[in-house]
Amino acid sequence: MADYAPFPLIDLAGSPRDRGRTHGKAAADRLRRGAKMYAESLLASGVDWKELERRAEAMVPAIERFDPAHVEEMRGIADGAGEPLAAVMLMNARTEMVAAARRQTAAQHLPDGCTAALALPEASADGVLLHGQNWDWRAECAETGVVLRIRRDDGPDILTFTEAGGLARSGLNSAGIGLTANALECDRDYQRGAGVPLPFIRRKVLEAAHLAQAVQTIVATPKPGSNHMAVSHATADGAVDGAAEAFGFECAPDETFWLAPERGLYVHANHWIAPSARARVKDTGLAETPDSIYRDKRVREQLSAKLVPGRGKLTLDDLRTAFFDSWGTPFSVCRPPRMNTRGVLTATTAMILMRPGEGHLEACPMPAFNRQFTTYTLTPDRTAQKQAAE
């Protein structure tokens, strides 16, 4: 097995601008590498740096209306890294910016993959909610990812895995909210030219103290493109017999379809599952991620086997084992690096495993070649979790 450096942990505190400066200074090299990678993708679609800056600036008003603190934090990241705001905006809106450029040139959009799973306390061996995913994206991002531990004065603290310069991707907060996200595509994507880029929505979900607030953010916020988000909330004090809820949200730009776990188990890859969604939208992503249909099935079947009477219940190691599944490689749940149809090297860039109610997050870069997990922790706010359960 190859050795990959753990994702660095960056502690952030203070005002949004202060948090951003700390983030930018600590992750400057990783941010520059990521921004260069995405800027090259835009250039291949005819968008040079000057045009990129114009498009980034045009996004600022919509994000300020959504949450001005997010813009302040991005400006701080830019200050700390010594990079222009456009570079930080690119790290937070690369999907939207690249997709828009490719639509104009009739080029094909490349979605990021992911296979996500969660188990409610009723399905877990020790009564604790479990939540995790494989993140399938560009292989280079194994060296641009970071983990942010964000101390906040105006809401729950946050522990999130993201790309350097990003505000959030997947993670948990001190109130017991957990979040993972994976790509979907449909025929409505990037048609209206409006909406909030997905990383800001994810960050707002992780800022929520209650599941209802997280759901409202997902359902009420217009989005440029489709996405799936799995949101969990562990609300009990202690590790045994915890109370929790979780749902999946398949989001088109203008409509959201929700799904609930079955027998305490929820699995989602990169195709639309909800019957109402499949009746209303055209899935345009399976041509790029055809393996999604069996990645979902294989993880679901492996985890469901433990829920048969007499076979026990699920642990975080069961999620780990399912996410390491290599059947069909390189088109597998755990993907080694391979070139896609456009010559981009993609892989399962990271595996993320969480016990959100305990503030426990494990991350492994490039899991097809590496089995070394690093544990990151956040002190749970038991008072907030109890209040949410009452």
Order of alpha helices (4+ residues) and beta strands (2+ residues): beta-alpha-alpha-alpha-alpha-alpha-beta-beta-beta-beta-beta-beta-alpha-alpha-beta-beta-beta-beta-alpha-alpha-alpha-beta-beta-beta-beta-alpha
